[in-house]
Structures are given as C-alpha cells and as structure tokens.
Amino acid sequence: MNIPADLKYTEHDEWIRTDGEHLVVGITDYAQDQLGELVHVELPEVGAQVSAGQEVCEVESVKAVAEIYAPVAGTVVAVNTDLDTSPESINSDPYGSWIYRIAADGEPEGLLDAQGYAAKVS
C-alpha cells in the first residue's frame, strides 16, 4: 500500500497536500482499494462554502458509495473535471488524481502523518 510521507491524511481516508494557499484533496490508495473500480465521482461546486468535517462530494464504485469530507472550513476553488469522464484514474493514480481544491479558512486539525495513517489502516 502506497502512503506518501509528504501528505497528510484524515480519519476518513482522504489525503491532503498544500499547494500554495490552497489544500488539494483526494482519496488514499487504501480507500480506492477498498472501494474497488470507481465508476462515478460527484464533484462539489466551485464556490461552495464548506465546514470542517462536512460531506463535500461522493465517489461511487461498483461496490459502494463513499462520502468525501472537508478537512477544514473554507471555499471550494477548483474541481478535477477530468474525473467526469475518467473516474477510474483515481484507481490507477490515487495521489495524482485529486478531487477538489479548497481555500481554507484556517489550519486543518487532527490530520495524520503517513506513519499515523499507516497504523490506522493496518
């Protein structure tokens, strides 16, 4: 299982990368493996105001639907529209296939480092 050391992780199996003044959010290798082949990603709306811990969007696989949560309060500033036609790219490249970017209202709290996330999923 791939758990990059340069990312942060949530208890809900999202990864977070800081990119300038925005946070980039996707789902982990572990999450995509548990879900199986992804067939649809319901992207959030750009401009949506979200609260920390709020459901922002969903991913649907052949096995289940999983909610994606906001790691911090803020505003959705971009979505990965490539996922509209290629949701399975998350399966082949979970850390390159981000879902949305958020302009955070503050610092995210309670995130796990790679070692902490590895302990959670093992």
N, CA and C atoms as an extended XYZ file, in Angstrom:
366
Properties=species:S:1:pos:R:3:atomname:S:1:resname:S:1:resid:I:1 pbc="F F F"
N         0.849       -1.179        0.000 N   MET     1
C         0.000        0.000        0.000 CA  MET     1
C         0.892        1.239        0.000 C   MET     1
N         0.540        2.183       -0.849 N   ASN     2
C         1.318        3.398       -1.013 CA  ASN     2
C         0.782        4.501       -0.099 C   ASN     2
N         1.631        5.020        0.799 N   ILE     3
C         1.266        6.110        1.707 CA  ILE     3
C         2.399        7.133        1.670 C   ILE     3
N         2.326        8.100        0.744 N   PRO     4
C         3.410        9.084        0.625 CA  PRO     4
C         3.631        9.875        1.919 C   PRO     4
N         4.902       10.047        2.272 N   ALA     5
C         5.270       10.731        3.513 CA  ALA     5
C         5.047       12.234        3.453 C   ALA     5
N         4.930       12.807        2.244 N   ASP     6
C         4.796       14.263        2.136 CA  ASP     6
C         3.350       14.748        2.202 C   ASP     6
N         2.396       13.841        2.414 N   LEU     7
C         0.985       14.216        2.502 CA  LEU     7
C         0.492       14.081        3.932 C   LEU     7
N        -0.671       14.683        4.196 N   LYS     8
C        -1.389       14.495        5.451 CA  LYS     8
C        -2.648       13.703        5.133 C   LYS     8
N        -3.237       13.080        6.161 N   TYR     9
C        -4.356       12.165        5.963 CA  TYR     9
C        -5.440       12.400        7.000 C   TYR     9
N        -6.696       12.095        6.604 N   THR    10
C        -7.809       12.213        7.537 CA  THR    10
C        -8.219       10.826        8.018 C   THR    10
N        -9.021       10.802        9.045 N   GLU    11
C        -9.584        9.544        9.539 CA  GLU    11
C       -10.539        8.923        8.522 C   GLU    11
N       -11.027        9.731        7.567 N   HIS    12
C       -11.978        9.265        6.556 CA  HIS    12
C       -11.298        8.853        5.256 C   HIS    12
N        -9.976        8.693        5.279 N   ASP    13
C        -9.201        8.189        4.144 CA  ASP    13
C        -9.044        9.179        2.987 C   ASP    13
N        -9.048       10.475        3.311 N   GLU    14
C        -8.680       11.475        2.318 CA  GLU    14
C        -7.218       11.852        2.534 C   GLU    14
N        -6.542       12.246        1.445 N   TRP    15
C        -5.196       12.808        1.563 CA  TRP    15
C        -5.281       14.302        1.299 C   TRP    15
N        -4.349       15.046        1.886 N   ILE    16
C        -4.309       16.499        1.758 CA  ILE    16
C        -2.884       16.918        1.434 C   ILE    16
N        -2.761       17.764        0.410 N   ARG    17
C        -1.467       18.333        0.039 CA  ARG    17
C        -1.631       19.849       -0.004 C   ARG    17
N        -0.690       20.578        0.574 N   THR    18
C        -0.701       22.029        0.495 CA  THR    18
C        -0.075       22.449       -0.822 C   THR    18
N        -0.788       23.301       -1.564 N   ASP    19
C        -0.310       23.803       -2.851 CA  ASP    19
C        -0.501       25.315       -2.844 C   ASP    19
N         0.543       26.026       -2.447 N   GLY    20
C         0.413       27.476       -2.308 CA  GLY    20
C        -0.533       27.803       -1.174 C   GLY    20
N        -1.573       28.566       -1.483 N   GLU    21
C        -2.527       28.933       -0.440 CA  GLU    21
C        -3.760       28.030       -0.419 C   GLU    21
N        -3.750       26.959       -1.213 N   HIS    22
C        -4.880       26.038       -1.252 CA  HIS    22
C        -4.483       24.657       -0.737 C   HIS    22
N        -5.493       23.898       -0.335 N   LEU    23
C        -5.315       22.492        0.009 CA  LEU    23
C        -5.911       21.664       -1.116 C   LEU    23
N        -5.181       20.646       -1.537 N   VAL    24
C        -5.636       19.728       -2.575 CA  VAL    24
C        -6.089       18.455       -1.860 C   VAL    24
N        -7.271       17.936       -2.237 N   VAL    25
C        -7.860       16.796       -1.537 CA  VAL    25
C        -8.167       15.671       -2.521 C   VAL    25
N        -7.848       14.450       -2.107 N   GLY    26
C        -8.180       13.251       -2.877 CA  GLY    26
C        -8.405       12.099       -1.924 C   GLY    26
N        -8.569       10.892       -2.460 N   ILE    27
C        -8.715        9.722       -1.584 CA  ILE    27
C        -7.458        8.866       -1.684 C   ILE    27
N        -7.183        8.170       -0.615 N   THR    28
C        -5.944        7.404       -0.494 CA  THR    28
C        -5.961        6.118       -1.318 C   THR    28
N        -4.784        5.560       -1.489 N   ASP    29
C        -4.627        4.268       -2.140 CA  ASP    29
C        -5.446        3.214       -1.389 C   ASP    29
N        -5.408        3.256       -0.075 N   TYR    30
C        -6.181        2.315        0.738 CA  TYR    30
C        -7.672        2.447        0.432 C   TYR    30
N        -8.178        3.680        0.382 N   ALA    31
C        -9.605        3.909        0.137 CA  ALA    31
C       -10.022        3.395       -1.231 C   ALA    31
N        -9.251        3.721       -2.269 N   GLN    32
C        -9.634        3.264       -3.608 CA  GLN    32
C        -9.579        1.750       -3.703 C   GLN    32
N        -8.637        1.128       -2.998 N   ASP    33
C        -8.533       -0.329       -2.995 CA  ASP    33
C        -9.755       -0.960       -2.325 C   ASP    33
N       -10.193       -0.369       -1.216 N   GLN    34
C       -11.365       -0.882       -0.504 CA  GLN    34
C       -12.649       -0.714       -1.327 C   GLN    34
N       -12.729        0.390       -2.076 N   LEU    35
C       -13.929        0.654       -2.870 CA  LEU    35
C       -13.994       -0.194       -4.135 C   LEU    35
N       -12.861       -0.493       -4.714 N   GLY    36
C       -12.847       -1.194       -5.990 CA  GLY    36
C       -12.946       -0.192       -7.136 C   GLY    36
N       -13.293       -0.672       -8.311 N   GLU    37
C       -13.300        0.160       -9.510 CA  GLU    37
C       -14.290        1.315       -9.379 C   GLU    37
N       -13.767        2.536       -9.475 N   LEU    38
C       -14.621        3.715       -9.393 CA  LEU    38
C       -15.314        3.944      -10.728 C   LEU    38
N       -16.627        4.265      -10.651 N   VAL    39
C       -17.421        4.462      -11.859 CA  VAL    39
C       -18.002        5.874      -11.960 C   VAL    39
N       -17.979        6.626      -10.854 N   HIS    40
C       -18.533        7.986      -10.884 CA  HIS    40
C       -17.980        8.790       -9.716 C   HIS    40
N       -17.700       10.063       -9.973 N   VAL    41
C       -17.311       10.995       -8.917 CA  VAL    41
C       -18.270       12.177       -8.990 C   VAL    41
N       -18.989       12.416       -7.911 N   GLU    42
C       -19.864       13.587       -7.828 CA  GLU    42
C       -19.016       14.728       -7.272 C   GLU    42
N       -18.614       15.636       -8.140 N   LEU    43
C       -17.732       16.728       -7.744 CA  LEU    43
C       -18.510       17.817       -7.021 C   LEU    43
N       -17.849       18.508       -6.091 N   PRO    44
C       -18.512       19.640       -5.433 CA  PRO    44
C       -18.603       20.823       -6.401 C   PRO    44
N       -19.387       21.815       -6.043 N   GLU    45
C       -19.483       23.021       -6.858 CA  GLU    45
C       -18.391       23.998       -6.472 C   GLU    45
N       -17.735       24.569       -7.489 N   VAL    46
C       -16.757       25.619       -7.229 CA  VAL    46
C       -17.507       26.789       -6.595 C   VAL    46
N       -16.935       27.328       -5.532 N   GLY    47
C       -17.561       28.415       -4.793 CA  GLY    47
C       -18.337       27.956       -3.580 C   GLY    47
N       -18.532       26.649       -3.439 N   ALA    48
C       -19.269       26.123       -2.281 CA  ALA    48
C       -18.505       26.416       -0.992 C   ALA    48
N       -19.224       26.915        0.003 N   GLN    49
C       -18.666       27.124        1.331 CA  GLN    49
C       -18.884       25.840        2.123 C   GLN    49
N       -17.820       25.313        2.740 N   VAL    50
C       -17.930       24.064        3.490 CA  VAL    50
C       -17.378       24.235        4.899 C   VAL    50
N       -17.887       23.417        5.789 N   SER    51
C       -17.408       23.390        7.171 CA  SER    51
C       -16.480       22.202        7.347 C   SER    51
N       -15.588       22.288        8.294 N   ALA    52
C       -14.699       21.159        8.592 CA  ALA    52
C       -15.538       19.938        8.947 C   ALA    52
N       -15.239       18.812        8.318 N   GLY    53
C       -15.956       17.575        8.583 CA  GLY    53
C       -17.232       17.402        7.786 C   GLY    53
N       -17.611       18.400        7.007 N   GLN    54
C       -18.839       18.333        6.208 CA  GLN    54
C       -18.617       17.464        4.980 C   GLN    54
N       -19.652       16.690        4.583 N   GLU    55
C       -19.588       15.947        3.333 CA  GLU    55
C       -19.542       16.942        2.181 C   GLU    55
N       -18.554       16.780        1.305 N   VAL    56
C       -18.367       17.703        0.195 CA  VAL    56
C       -18.814       17.072       -1.123 C   VAL    56
N       -18.553       15.785       -1.287 N   CYS    57
C       -18.911       15.091       -2.522 CA  CYS    57
C       -18.897       13.593       -2.254 C   CYS    57
N       -19.114       12.817       -3.332 N   GLU    58
C       -19.124       11.363       -3.212 CA  GLU    58
C       -18.358       10.727       -4.351 C   GLU    58
N       -17.832        9.532       -4.071 N   VAL    59
C       -17.280        8.678       -5.115 CA  VAL    59
C       -18.085        7.384       -5.106 C   VAL    59
N       -18.355        6.880       -6.307 N   GLU    60
C       -19.154        5.664       -6.435 CA  GLU    60
C       -18.337        4.604       -7.146 C   GLU    60
N       -18.343        3.413       -6.575 N   SER    61
C       -17.639        2.289       -7.193 CA  SER    61
C       -18.650        1.206       -7.536 C   SER    61
N       -18.154        0.129       -8.100 N   VAL    62
C       -19.031       -0.992       -8.400 CA  VAL    62
C       -19.545       -1.650       -7.118 C   VAL    62
N       -18.892       -1.363       -5.983 N   LYS    63
C       -19.262       -1.979       -4.709 CA  LYS    63
C       -20.005       -1.060       -3.752 C   LYS    63
N       -19.720        0.250       -3.788 N   ALA    64
C       -20.251        1.126       -2.744 CA  ALA    64
C       -20.174        2.595       -3.151 C   ALA    64
N       -20.810        3.424       -2.343 N   VAL    65
C       -20.692        4.873       -2.457 CA  VAL    65
C       -20.001        5.358       -1.193 C   VAL    65
N       -19.016        6.233       -1.355 N   ALA    66
C       -18.294        6.763       -0.192 CA  ALA    66
C       -18.332        8.283       -0.218 C   ALA    66
N       -18.531        8.864        0.944 N   GLU    67
C       -18.547       10.306        1.084 CA  GLU    67
C       -17.125       10.837        1.233 C   GLU    67
N       -16.893       12.021        0.681 N   ILE    68
C       -15.619       12.718        0.810 CA  ILE    68
C       -15.892       13.946        1.664 C   ILE    68
N       -15.086       14.137        2.704 N   TYR    69
C       -15.325       15.199        3.675 CA  TYR    69
C       -14.289       16.314        3.567 C   TYR    69
N       -14.676       17.490        4.029 N   ALA    70
C       -13.765       18.638        4.050 CA  ALA    70
C       -12.831       18.516        5.254 C   ALA    70
N       -11.519       18.656        5.045 N   PRO    71
C       -10.580       18.579        6.164 CA  PRO    71
C       -10.561       19.863        6.998 C   PRO    71
N       -11.161       20.926        6.453 N   VAL    72
C       -11.125       22.236        7.095 CA  VAL    72
C       -12.256       23.078        6.500 C   VAL    72
N       -12.707       24.079        7.229 N   ALA    73
C       -13.701       25.004        6.683 CA  ALA    73
C       -13.049       25.853        5.599 C   ALA    73
N       -13.821       26.181        4.575 N   GLY    74
C       -13.288       27.020        3.518 CA  GLY    74
C       -14.183       27.037        2.303 C   GLY    74
N       -13.597       27.425        1.176 N   THR    75
C       -14.321       27.559       -0.083 CA  THR    75
C       -13.689       26.658       -1.127 C   THR    75
N       -14.509       25.866       -1.813 N   VAL    76
C       -14.025       25.038       -2.921 CA  VAL    76
C       -13.641       25.984       -4.058 C   VAL    76
N       -12.380       25.923       -4.499 N   VAL    77
C       -11.893       26.846       -5.526 CA  VAL    77
C       -11.654       26.164       -6.876 C   VAL    77
N       -11.590       24.841       -6.902 N   ALA    78
C       -11.388       24.119       -8.162 CA  ALA    78
C       -11.798       22.669       -7.978 C   ALA    78
N       -12.214       22.049       -9.079 N   VAL    79
C       -12.525       20.620       -9.083 CA  VAL    79
C       -11.813       19.987      -10.271 C   VAL    79
N       -11.537       18.703      -10.157 N   ASN    80
C       -10.845       17.972      -11.214 CA  ASN    80
C       -11.887       17.420      -12.186 C   ASN    80
N       -12.225       18.203      -13.222 N   THR    81
C       -13.262       17.804      -14.173 CA  THR    81
C       -12.852       16.600      -15.021 C   THR    81
N       -11.576       16.233      -15.039 N   ASP    82
C       -11.152       15.019      -15.740 CA  ASP    82
C       -11.845       13.791      -15.157 C   ASP    82
N       -12.243       13.877      -13.888 N   LEU    83
C       -12.898       12.740      -13.238 CA  LEU    83
C       -14.313       12.505      -13.763 C   LEU    83
N       -14.907       13.507      -14.442 N   ASP    84
C       -16.235       13.317      -15.042 CA  ASP    84
C       -16.207       12.195      -16.072 C   ASP    84
N       -15.130       12.119      -16.833 N   THR    85
C       -15.036       11.107      -17.882 CA  THR    85
C       -14.100        9.952      -17.525 C   THR    85
N       -13.238       10.143      -16.521 N   SER    86
C       -12.273        9.097      -16.154 CA  SER    86
C       -12.177        8.918      -14.635 C   SER    86
N       -13.280        8.535      -13.972 N   PRO    87
C       -13.205        8.357      -12.517 CA  PRO    87
C       -12.229        7.264      -12.107 C   PRO    87
N       -11.996        6.316      -13.010 N   GLU    88
C       -11.092        5.205      -12.710 CA  GLU    88
C        -9.632        5.651      -12.595 C   GLU    88
N        -9.342        6.890      -12.994 N   SER    89
C        -7.966        7.376      -12.842 CA  SER    89
C        -7.567        7.429      -11.369 C   SER    89
N        -8.547        7.547      -10.478 N   ILE    90
C        -8.249        7.500       -9.045 CA  ILE    90
C        -7.712        6.122       -8.669 C   ILE    90
N        -8.243        5.063       -9.296 N   ASN    91
C        -7.753        3.719       -9.009 CA  ASN    91
C        -6.313        3.540       -9.455 C   ASN    91
N        -5.967        4.057      -10.624 N   SER    92
C        -4.623        3.851      -11.146 CA  SER    92
C        -3.599        4.831      -10.576 C   SER    92
N        -4.052        6.020      -10.143 N   ASP    93
C        -3.137        7.034       -9.616 CA  ASP    93
C        -3.836        7.850       -8.524 C   ASP    93
N        -4.078        7.243       -7.347 N   PRO    94
C        -4.860        7.936       -6.324 CA  PRO    94
C        -4.238        9.235       -5.826 C   PRO    94
N        -2.914        9.356       -5.861 N   TYR    95
C        -2.274       10.569       -5.350 CA  TYR    95
C        -2.029       11.611       -6.438 C   TYR    95
N        -2.250       11.239       -7.684 N   GLY    96
C        -2.161       12.194       -8.780 CA  GLY    96
C        -3.532       12.669       -9.231 C   GLY    96
N        -4.560       11.913       -8.872 N   SER    97
C        -5.932       12.231       -9.271 CA  SER    97
C        -6.668       12.897       -8.107 C   SER    97
N        -6.404       14.178       -7.950 N   TRP    98
C        -7.070       14.940       -6.901 CA  TRP    98
C        -8.547       15.121       -7.242 C   TRP    98
N        -9.354       15.459       -6.235 N   ILE    99
C       -10.786       15.638       -6.449 CA  ILE    99
C       -11.162       17.116       -6.420 C   ILE    99
N       -10.715       17.842       -5.376 N   TYR   100
C       -11.022       19.268       -5.310 CA  TYR   100
C        -9.929       20.016       -4.569 C   TYR   100
N        -9.940       21.337       -4.743 N   ARG   101
C        -9.031       22.248       -4.042 CA  ARG   101
C        -9.881       23.171       -3.190 C   ARG   101
N        -9.367       23.481       -2.019 N   ILE   102
C       -10.106       24.320       -1.085 CA  ILE   102
C        -9.213       25.452       -0.574 C   ILE   102
N        -9.789       26.643       -0.511 N   ALA   103
C        -9.133       27.774        0.150 CA  ALA   103
C        -9.581       27.698        1.605 C   ALA   103
N        -8.674       27.337        2.474 N   ALA   104
C        -9.000       27.076        3.875 CA  ALA   104
C        -9.193       28.369        4.658 C   ALA   104
N       -10.162       28.342        5.565 N   ASP   105
C       -10.391       29.464        6.471 CA  ASP   105
C        -9.419       29.441        7.646 C   ASP   105
N        -8.734       28.333        7.847 N   GLY   106
C        -7.778       28.176        8.940 CA  GLY   106
C        -6.935       26.946        8.683 C   GLY   106
N        -6.210       26.543        9.691 N   GLU   107
C        -5.365       25.354        9.576 CA  GLU   107
C        -6.192       24.102        9.886 C   GLU   107
N        -6.035       23.038        9.096 N   PRO   108
C        -6.725       21.790        9.415 CA  PRO   108
C        -6.197       21.206       10.720 C   PRO   108
N        -7.098       20.612       11.479 N   GLU   109
C        -6.709       20.000       12.752 CA  GLU   109
C        -6.970       18.508       12.707 C   GLU   109
N        -6.185       17.767       13.462 N   GLY   110
C        -6.406       16.335       13.606 CA  GLY   110
C        -5.969       15.489       12.424 C   GLY   110
N        -5.134       16.034       11.554 N   LEU   111
C        -4.653       15.246       10.421 CA  LEU   111
C        -3.554       14.292       10.867 C   LEU   111
N        -3.444       13.196       10.164 N   LEU   112
C        -2.439       12.184       10.454 CA  LEU   112
C        -1.260       12.330        9.504 C   LEU   112
N        -0.066       12.028        9.985 N   ASP   113
C         1.073       11.920        9.081 CA  ASP   113
C         1.049       10.510        8.479 C   ASP   113
N         1.982       10.217        7.589 N   ALA   114
C         1.998        8.919        6.910 CA  ALA   114
C         2.094        7.758        7.892 C   ALA   114
N         2.921        7.903        8.922 N   GLN   115
C         3.081        6.831        9.908 CA  GLN   115
C         1.779        6.607       10.681 C   GLN   115
N         1.123        7.677       11.078 N   GLY   116
C        -0.139        7.570       11.798 CA  GLY   116
C        -1.222        6.957       10.938 C   GLY   116
N        -1.257        7.352        9.657 N   TYR   117
C        -2.275        6.787        8.756 CA  TYR   117
C        -1.993        5.313        8.506 C   TYR   117
N        -0.737        4.947        8.329 N   ALA   118
C        -0.385        3.535        8.130 CA  ALA   118
C        -0.828        2.694        9.320 C   ALA   118
N        -0.646        3.220       10.534 N   ALA   119
C        -1.088        2.495       11.727 CA  ALA   119
C        -2.614        2.345       11.749 C   ALA   119
N        -3.319        3.350       11.294 N   LYS   120
C        -4.792        3.321       11.282 CA  LYS   120
C        -5.320        2.241       10.348 C   LYS   120
N        -4.707        2.105        9.172 N   VAL   121
C        -5.250        1.186        8.170 CA  VAL   121
C        -4.644       -0.216        8.216 C   VAL   121
N        -3.688       -0.435        9.075 N   SER   122
C        -3.068       -1.768        9.117 CA  SER   122
C        -3.775       -2.676       10.108 C   SER   122
